[in-house]
Amino acid sequence: MALGGTIRGKTTTLRLPVEADLASYNDWMADMRVRHAHWVWHEPAMPATWKERFTEAAKDKQLLLWSIESGGVLVGLAVAHLWSMGNSVDLNHLVIDPERWRRGYGCDAALALHRFFFDYLDLRRAQADTRADNAAALRIAEAMGYVEYARGHNAHYRNGSYVDEVKLIVEKEAWQERWRSEREYPPVPPEAVR
Ligand SMILES: CC(C)(COP(=O)(O)OP(=O)(O)OC[C@H]1O[C@@H](n2cnc3c(N)ncnc32)[C@H](O)[C@@H]1OP(=O)(O)O)[C@@H](O)C(=O)NCCC(=O)NCCS
């Protein structure tokens, strides 16, 4: 597991996951609100299975996994995969505890995460998939500067009808353009990296 260390947003902090977080991970993956919104990182399972998954995740050099905290309380998780080329990332899961939705945690954690991707890791692009009826995910993606590059028509069936799968991408330039005026730190001057 490539560990991103601690990333601080305004209301959330992304930090190293610990074994004590796994019971909450399990609860979220079993929650129908989460399952309706997005595919799960892993199916619900016994604690020993989660421990094994955690150990396996720790061996995967391209996997990035964080627990998300707010005020010292665990409120979510994020999972991403660095491409083998090392210049891009797939954001696979950003999950906030459904009991704590719509408090701004998702947006704050996403902003902190993308600062890390683009400003610290210096990646070229980030990709994410979402379902077309996932209003919260689409709103966050739009705020980060993502644009749709492909669409799977009628890919998911729920409540008697089909919804599309939306494939999204944000390039570093779009991110910089979007967030240029709201940086908390000045960009590194070109002479500093020569
Ligand atoms: C997507 C998710 C992380 C958002 O978390 P959250 O903490 O509720 O998000 P926020 O409170 O920061 O809201 C983000 C934006 O979406 C909007 N929003 C949230 N829920 C919404 C809903 N049900 N309908 C419409 N808009 C919604 C908010 O108003 C906010 O928009 P704003 O910035 O313009 O005010 C959360 O819903 C979740 O865990 N979903 C399950 C997993 C998932 O779908 N992940 C995304 C794909 S990786």
The ligand as an ORCA input file, in Angstrom:
! r2SCAN-3c Opt
* xyz 0 1
  C     -20.656     10.838     -2.411
  C     -20.475     11.050     -0.913
  C     -19.024     10.732     -0.534
  C     -20.778     12.508     -0.574
  O     -20.513     12.719      0.798
  P     -21.170     13.911      1.621
  O     -20.325     14.132      2.826
  O     -22.596     13.671      1.825
  O     -20.973     15.127      0.585
  P     -21.099     16.683      0.865
  O     -21.938     16.936      2.088
  O     -19.733     17.276      0.814
  O     -21.927     17.141     -0.397
  C     -21.284     17.322     -1.656
  C     -22.197     18.061     -2.606
  O     -23.228     17.181     -3.059
  C     -24.490     17.714     -2.748
  N     -25.324     16.596     -2.345
  C     -25.063     15.704     -1.369
  N     -26.039     14.787     -1.322
  C     -26.923     15.111     -2.303
  C     -28.128     14.549     -2.762
  N     -28.631     13.445     -2.202
  N     -28.777     15.144     -3.776
  C     -28.274     16.257     -4.350
  N     -27.120     16.829     -3.981
  C     -26.448     16.265     -2.955
  C     -24.248     18.667     -1.597
  O     -25.248     19.658     -1.529
  C     -22.921     19.235     -1.972
  O     -23.060     20.193     -2.983
  P     -22.585     21.715     -2.759
  O     -21.099     21.625     -2.518
  O     -22.955     22.379     -4.022
  O     -23.328     22.176     -1.556
  C     -21.455     10.177     -0.088
  O     -22.738     10.416     -0.567
  C     -21.143      8.700     -0.152
  O     -20.384      8.165      0.655
  N     -21.777      7.974     -1.100
  C     -21.563      6.525     -1.256
  C     -20.274      6.238     -1.991
  C     -20.193      7.019     -3.287
  O     -21.140      7.094     -4.035
  N     -19.021      7.603     -3.543
  C     -18.816      8.405     -4.738
  C     -18.242      7.609     -5.845
  S     -16.513      7.254     -5.569
*
